[in-house]
Amino acid sequence: MRERNLPLVLTLVAAQLVVMLDSSILNVALPSIAEDLGLTAVGTAWVLNAYFLTFGGLLLISGRAADIFGRRRMFLIGATVLAAGSVLGGFAPDETMLVLARLVQGAGSAMLSPAAMSVILATFSGPSKTRTMAWWGAASTAGGALGVTVGGILTGALGWQSVMFVTAAAAALVGGAGWLRLERDAPATRRTFDATGAALITLAAGAVVFGVLSIPHAGLASVDVVVAAVVALAAGIGFVLVERRSSDPVLSLPALREPRVAGGIVVNLLGGGARIACFVLVALLIQQVLGYEPALAGLAMLPTSLAGFAISTLVLPRALARFGPERVTVMGLIMLLVAHLLFATIDNGMSYVWRVLPVLVIAAAGVAFSFTPTTLVISSGMAARNAGVSSGLASSTAQIGGAIGIAAFGAVDAYRRAAVLTTGGTDLAAAEAGLSAAHVAAAIAAAAATLLAVATFPSLRPRRRLPDDVDAAG
């Protein structure tokens, strides 16, 4: 990495760190928020869900907007919106205002993240691109786990509002750095903005995320979920019809026939579920099975951030250079598979240091080795001028997969807990059984992603030996 590019790289990586930090920083603060504002169970869930609704729903279209209107412009708008939403949340007097603030935060993050990644994809190439994306992956891996730790410390010391104000300050700093370090968007060939296609794909993504997030409290057959499924299907069909006629579509349909893109999307959905749900399930495991208090549970997750950062910056670039992103993706998915299976065997009374910590490191390595390489696989199958779309596509599929994973594995957890409690089991026994089953389900998702990657990624598919090769061998 050349010295003159270092400030730019740090700015882009810091943007992703803030985005991922914000995605998890309220997790530990939720009980305090619920008590302070008198939140219902559904309201408490939507304090988290509102963020992921706009974040997951707007990532793809925000990436497209970065390609059309300028990456620097979208970066600065995203940072500003995220800061504004965070300030609004800090002053929120009730549930409605807090949920609105979380919607605004998610929208800001959805603009900031793909804009920053698209700058990397469009600016760097070769080893520099690999190293920069490795740092990006480090921020993604460390940010989510670090958010739990920071949120717990701030909530305990200064109250939950401080979490919002710290996020606002961090977003403002990132925006200021972007103003100074990002090159002004150069005038380019005028491109049309496919507003109809953009609206349809955003509606489809938003409906999918809303439906998935509604399942835990509304039920699979509820009106909310059924209507969301119908809207998502109708919007998806409409999107395909519109894109076929568009001269400059939001998402090129022929690109979806490219194995690296099509395979990468599904792998990212399954892998995203296994990755994002991993830290949610482990946080519950540490508190409900091992019996840690929330603040201590947050500190127990800190080694995951440190390990993920170290692996992403020191090990991942070498692995990518030697094996390529497709093989590294499979390595990461296998690590996630192993980590989930090991987490499934942890019971109350087991040692954190000897039994939990090593698995946390394996999980961190799995996240690092699967997220960034999958993004590189998808981007390699798309044109350079669509760097924003490819970054948004990679991020949105991972987030939607994560939302689906949390809902699906959470349902498995709830079913097993109920079964144990029905037979007279204790709350501890129910938590052990439920979380073990949820981790097994997540392991199955990681296994499916591994098999799909092997089947679709070009460099992993076995090549047929031609007659000339056979003759030469003979």
C-alpha positions in Angstrom: 0.0 0.0 0.0 1.6 3.2 -1.1 2.1 5.9 1.6 0.0 8.5 -0.3 -3.0 6.2 -0.4 -2.9 5.4 3.3 -5.1 8.3 4.4 -7.7 7.4 1.8 -7.7 3.7 2.8 -8.0 4.6 6.5 -11.0 6.9 5.7 -12.8 4.1 3.7 -12.0 1.5 6.3 -13.2 3.8 9.2 -16.5 4.3 7.3 -17.1 0.5 7.3 -16.1 0.2 10.9 -18.7 2.9 11.9 -21.4 1.2 9.9 -20.7 -2.2 11.4 -20.3 -0.7 14.9 -23.7 0.9 14.6 -25.3 -2.4 13.5 -24.6 -4.0 16.9 -23.9 -1.2 19.4 -27.5 -1.1 20.7 -27.7 -4.9 21.4 -26.6 -4.7 25.0 -28.4 -1.4 25.6 -31.8 -2.8 24.7 -32.9 -3.7 28.2 -32.0 -0.2 29.5 -33.9 1.4 26.5 -36.9 -0.8 27.1 -37.1 0.1 30.8 -36.5 3.8 30.2 -39.0 4.3 27.3 -41.4 1.6 28.4 -41.1 -0.4 25.2 -43.3 -3.4 24.4 -41.6 -6.7 23.3 -42.5 -5.8 19.7 -41.2 -2.3 20.1 -38.0 -3.5 21.5 -37.5 -5.9 18.5 -38.2 -3.1 16.1 -35.6 -0.8 17.6 -33.1 -3.3 16.1 -35.2 -4.3 13.1 -35.8 -0.8 11.9 -32.1 -0.3 11.2 -31.8 -3.5 9.2 -35.0 -2.8 7.3 -33.6 0.3 5.6 -30.0 -0.9 5.7 -30.7 -4.2 3.9 -33.4 -2.7 1.7 -31.4 0.3 0.3 -27.9 -1.1 -0.1 -28.3 -2.2 -3.8 -29.9 1.0 -4.9 -27.4 3.1 -2.9 -24.6 1.4 -4.7 -26.2 2.2 -8.0 -26.7 5.8 -7.0 -22.9 6.0 -6.2 -22.2 4.8 -9.8 -24.5 7.4 -11.3 -24.3 10.4 -9.1 -20.8 10.1 -7.7 -19.1 8.0 -5.0 -17.8 10.9 -3.0 -21.2 12.6 -3.0 -23.0 9.5 -1.8 -20.3 8.9 0.8 -20.8 12.4 2.3 -24.6 12.2 2.2 -24.5 8.8 3.9 -22.2 10.0 6.7 -24.4 13.1 7.2 -27.7 11.1 7.3 -26.1 8.5 9.7 -25.0 11.3 12.1 -28.4 13.0 11.9 -30.2 9.8 12.7 -27.9 9.1 15.6 -28.5 12.6 17.1 -32.3 12.1 16.6 -32.0 8.8 18.5 -30.1 10.3 21.3 -32.9 12.8 22.0 -35.7 10.3 21.3 -38.4 10.7 24.0 -40.4 7.7 23.0 -40.6 4.4 21.0 -41.9 6.0 17.8 -39.1 8.6 17.6 -36.4 6.0 18.4 -37.6 3.6 15.7 -37.7 6.5 13.2 -34.2 7.4 14.2 -33.1 3.8 13.6 -34.7 3.9 10.1 -32.7 7.0 9.3 -29.5 5.5 10.7 -30.0 2.4 8.5 -30.5 4.6 5.4 -27.3 6.5 6.1 -25.3 3.3 6.6 -26.8 1.9 3.4 -25.5 5.0 1.5 -22.1 5.1 3.2 -21.0 1.5 3.1 -21.4 0.7 -0.7 -20.0 4.2 -1.6 -16.9 3.5 0.4 -16.5 0.0 -1.0 -17.0 1.1 -4.6 -14.2 3.6 -4.2 -11.9 0.7 -3.3 -13.1 -1.5 -6.2 -12.8 1.4 -8.7 -9.5 2.9 -7.4 -7.3 -0.1 -6.5 -6.2 -3.1 -8.5 -4.0 -6.2 -8.0 -2.3 -6.6 -4.7 -3.3 -3.1 -3.5 -6.9 -4.0 -4.0 -6.5 -7.3 -2.1 -4.8 -5.6 0.8 -7.3 -2.8 1.0 -10.2 -5.2 0.9 -8.5 -7.2 3.6 -8.5 -4.1 5.8 -12.2 -3.5 4.8 -12.9 -7.1 6.0 -11.1 -6.4 9.2 -13.3 -3.4 9.9 -16.4 -5.5 9.1 -15.3 -8.4 11.4 -14.1 -6.2 14.2 -16.9 -3.6 14.0 -19.8 -5.9 14.7 -18.3 -7.6 17.8 -16.7 -4.3 19.0 -20.1 -2.7 18.9 -21.3 -5.1 21.6 -18.4 -4.3 23.9 -18.6 -0.5 23.4 -22.3 -0.5 23.7 -22.2 -2.3 27.0 -19.5 -0.1 28.5 -21.1 3.2 27.4 -24.6 2.1 28.6 -23.3 1.1 32.0 -21.3 4.3 32.4 -23.3 7.0 30.7 -26.6 5.6 29.8 -28.0 4.3 26.5 -28.3 7.8 24.9 -24.5 8.0 24.9 -24.3 5.1 22.4 -26.3 7.3 19.9 -24.2 10.4 20.5 -20.9 8.5 20.1 -22.1 7.0 16.8 -23.1 10.5 15.6 -19.6 11.8 16.5 -17.9 8.9 14.7 -20.0 9.4 11.6 -19.3 13.1 11.6 -15.5 12.4 11.8 -15.7 9.9 8.9 -17.7 12.4 6.9 -15.0 15.1 7.5 -12.3 12.8 6.5 -14.2 11.9 3.4 -14.5 15.6 2.5 -10.8 16.0 2.8 -9.5 12.7 1.3 -11.9 11.5 -1.4 -11.3 12.9 -4.8 -14.1 15.0 -6.3 -16.3 13.1 -8.6 -15.0 13.6 -12.1 -17.5 14.5 -14.9 -18.3 11.2 -16.7 -20.4 10.0 -19.5 -24.0 10.8 -18.7 -25.9 7.7 -17.5 -29.6 7.4 -17.1 -31.0 6.5 -13.7 -33.5 3.7 -14.0 -36.0 5.1 -11.4 -38.6 2.4 -12.0 -36.2 -0.4 -11.7 -34.6 1.2 -8.6 -38.0 1.6 -6.9 -39.0 -2.0 -7.7 -35.7 -3.6 -6.4 -35.8 -1.4 -3.3 -39.4 -2.4 -2.7 -38.6 -6.1 -3.2 -35.6 -6.0 -0.9 -37.4 -4.0 1.8 -40.4 -6.4 1.7 -38.1 -9.4 2.1 -36.3 -7.9 5.0 -39.6 -6.7 6.6 -41.2 -10.1 6.2 -38.2 -12.0 7.7 -37.9 -9.6 10.6 -41.7 -9.9 11.3 -41.6 -13.7 11.6 -40.3 -14.0 15.3 -43.1 -11.9 16.8 -45.9 -12.1 14.2 -45.6 -15.7 13.0 -44.9 -17.3 9.6 -48.5 -17.3 8.5 -49.3 -13.8 9.8 -50.8 -11.1 7.6 -47.6 -9.1 7.8 -45.4 -11.9 6.5 -47.8 -13.0 3.8 -48.4 -9.5 2.5 -44.6 -8.9 2.5 -44.0 -12.1 0.5 -46.6 -11.1 -2.1 -45.2 -7.6 -2.4 -41.6 -9.0 -2.7 -42.7 -11.5 -5.4 -44.6 -8.9 -7.4 -41.9 -6.3 -7.2 -39.3 -8.9 -8.2 -41.2 -9.9 -11.3 -41.8 -6.3 -12.2 -38.1 -5.6 -11.7 -37.1 -8.3 -14.1 -39.6 -7.1 -16.8 -38.4 -3.5 -16.4 -34.7 -4.3 -16.5 -35.1 -6.3 -19.8 -36.2 -3.1 -21.5 -33.8 -0.7 -19.7 -30.9 0.7 -21.7 -28.8 1.1 -18.5 -30.4 -1.2 -15.9 -29.9 -1.0 -12.2 -28.6 -4.6 -12.3 -27.6 -6.2 -15.5 -29.6 -9.4 -15.9 -26.9 -11.0 -18.2 -24.5 -10.5 -15.3 -26.6 -12.8 -13.2 -25.8 -15.6 -15.7 -22.1 -15.2 -14.8 -21.3 -18.1 -12.3 -19.2 -15.9 -10.1 -22.1 -13.5 -9.7 -25.1 -15.9 -9.5 -23.2 -18.4 -7.3 -21.7 -15.6 -5.1 -25.2 -14.1 -4.4 -26.6 -17.4 -3.1 -23.4 -18.2 -1.3 -23.5 -14.8 0.3 -27.1 -15.3 1.4 -26.3 -18.6 3.1 -22.9 -17.5 4.4 -24.3 -14.2 5.6 -26.9 -16.1 7.7 -24.1 -18.2 9.2 -21.8 -15.2 9.8 -24.2 -12.7 11.3 -26.3 -15.1 13.3 -23.1 -16.5 14.8 -22.4 -13.5 17.0 -26.1 -13.1 17.9 -26.2 -16.8 19.0 -22.9 -16.6 20.8 -24.0 -13.5 22.8 -27.0 -15.4 24.0 -24.9 -18.5 24.7 -22.5 -16.6 26.9 -25.3 -14.9 28.9 -28.0 -17.6 29.1 -25.9 -20.7 29.2 -22.6 -19.6 30.8 -24.5 -17.1 33.0 -22.5 -13.9 32.3 -23.9 -10.5 33.0 -24.4 -8.2 29.9 -21.3 -6.0 30.5 -19.1 -9.1 31.1 -20.6 -10.8 28.1 -19.6 -7.8 26.0 -16.0 -8.1 27.2 -16.1 -11.8 26.5 -16.8 -11.0 22.8 -13.9 -8.6 22.6 -11.3 -11.3 21.6 -13.5 -12.0 18.5 -12.9 -8.4 17.3 -9.2 -8.6 18.0 -8.8 -12.0 16.4 -10.9 -10.9 13.4 -8.8 -7.8 12.9 -5.5 -9.6 13.1 -6.6 -12.4 10.8 -8.0 -10.0 8.2 -5.0 -7.8 8.1 -2.1 -10.2 8.6 -3.3 -13.6 7.2 -6.1 -12.9 4.7 -4.0 -10.9 2.2 -1.5 -13.7 2.0 -4.2 -16.3 1.6 -5.9 -14.4 -1.1 -2.6 -13.9 -3.0 -1.8 -17.6 -2.8 -5.2 -19.3 -3.2 -7.5 -16.7 -4.8 -10.8 -15.4 -3.4 -12.9 -18.5 -4.5 -10.8 -21.0 -2.6 -10.4 -18.7 0.4 -14.2 -18.3 0.5 -14.6 -22.1 0.8 -12.0 -22.2 3.6 -13.9 -19.5 5.5 -17.2 -21.3 5.1 -15.7 -24.6 6.4 -14.3 -22.7 9.4 -17.8 -21.3 10.1 -19.2 -24.8 9.8 -16.7 -26.2 12.3 -17.3 -23.2 14.7 -21.0 -23.6 14.8 -20.8 -27.4 15.4 -18.4 -26.7 18.3 -20.6 -24.0 19.8 -23.5 -26.5 19.7 -21.6 -28.7 22.2 -21.0 -26.0 24.8 -22.9 -26.4 28.1 -23.2 -24.6 31.4 -20.0 -24.8 33.5 -17.6 -25.2 30.6 -14.4 -23.0 30.7 -14.5 -19.8 28.7 -10.8 -19.7 28.2 -10.3 -23.4 27.1 -13.7 -24.1 25.5 -15.3 -20.9 24.3 -12.4 -18.6 23.4 -10.7 -21.0 20.9 -14.0 -21.4 19.0 -14.5 -17.6 18.9 -11.2 -17.4 17.2 -12.2 -20.0 14.6 -15.5 -18.2 14.1 -13.6 -14.9 13.6 -11.3 -16.5 11.0 -14.4 -18.0 9.3 -16.0 -14.6 9.0 -12.8 -12.9 7.7 -12.1 -15.7 5.2 -15.7 -15.8 3.8 -17.1 -12.2 3.7 -14.4 -10.2 1.9 -13.4 -13.0 -0.6 -17.1 -13.5 -1.5 -17.4 -9.8 -2.2 -14.3 -10.0 -4.5 -15.8 -13.0 -6.3 -19.0 -11.1 -7.0 -17.2 -7.9 -8.1 -14.9 -9.8 -10.4 -17.9 -10.9 -12.5 -19.2 -7.4 -13.0 -18.0 -4.4 -15.0 -15.7 -1.9 -13.3 -18.1 1.0 -14.0 -20.7 -0.9 -11.9 -18.5 -1.0 -8.8 -21.2 0.6 -6.7 -23.8 -2.0 -7.8 -21.4 -4.9 -7.1 -20.5 -3.6 -3.6 -24.2 -2.9 -2.8 -25.1 -6.4 -4.2 -22.5 -8.1 -2.0 -23.5 -6.1 1.1 -27.3 -6.4 0.6 -27.2 -10.2 0.0 -25.1 -10.7 3.2 -27.4 -8.5 5.2 -30.6 -10.1 3.9 -29.1 -13.5 4.5 -28.2 -12.5 8.0 -31.8 -11.3 8.6 -33.1 -14.6 7.3 -30.6 -16.6 9.3 -31.4 -14.8 12.6 -35.1 -15.4 12.0 -34.7 -19.0 11.0 -32.2 -20.0 13.6 -34.1 -18.1 16.2 -37.2 -20.1 15.3 -35.3 -23.3 15.8 -34.0 -22.1 19.1 -37.5 -21.1 20.3 -39.0 -24.5 19.2 -36.4 -26.5 21.0 -36.7 -24.4 24.2 -40.5 -24.8 24.2 -40.1 -28.6 23.8 -37.8 -28.8 26.7 -39.9 -26.6 28.9 -43.0 -28.6 28.0 -41.4 -31.8 29.4 -40.5 -30.1 32.7 -37.0 -29.0 31.9 -35.4 -25.9 33.5 -34.7 -22.6 31.8 -31.0 -23.5 31.6 -31.7 -26.8 30.0 -34.0 -25.2 27.5 -31.4 -22.5 26.6 -28.7 -25.2 26.1 -31.0 -27.3 23.9 -32.4 -24.3 21.9 -29.0 -22.7 21.2 -27.4 -26.0 20.4 -30.1 -26.7 17.8 -29.8 -23.2 16.4 -26.0 -23.6 16.0 -26.5 -26.9 14.2 -29.0 -25.2 11.8 -26.4 -22.4 11.2 -23.8 -25.1 10.5 -26.1 -26.7 7.9 -26.4 -23.2 6.2 -22.6 -22.9 6.1 -22.3 -26.5 4.7 -24.8 -25.7 2.0 -22.9 -22.5 1.1 -19.7 -24.5 0.9 -21.2 -27.1 -1.5 -22.7 -24.4 -3.7 -19.4 -22.5 -3.9 -17.6 -25.6 -5.0 -20.3 -26.2 -7.6 -20.5 -22.7 -9.1 -17.2 -20.9 -8.7 -15.2 -21.4 -11.9 -11.8 -22.1 -10.4 -13.3 -24.8 -8.1 -15.2 -26.7 -10.7 -13.3 -29.8 -12.0 -12.3 -29.2 -15.7 -12.9 -32.0 -18.2 -9.8 -33.5 -19.6 -9.7 -33.1 -23.4 -8.6 -35.9 -25.7 -5.3 -34.1 -26.3 -4.7 -33.9 -22.6 -5.3 -37.7 -22.3 -2.9 -38.4 -25.2 -0.3 -36.1 -23.7 -0.6 -37.9 -20.4 -0.2 -41.2 -22.1 
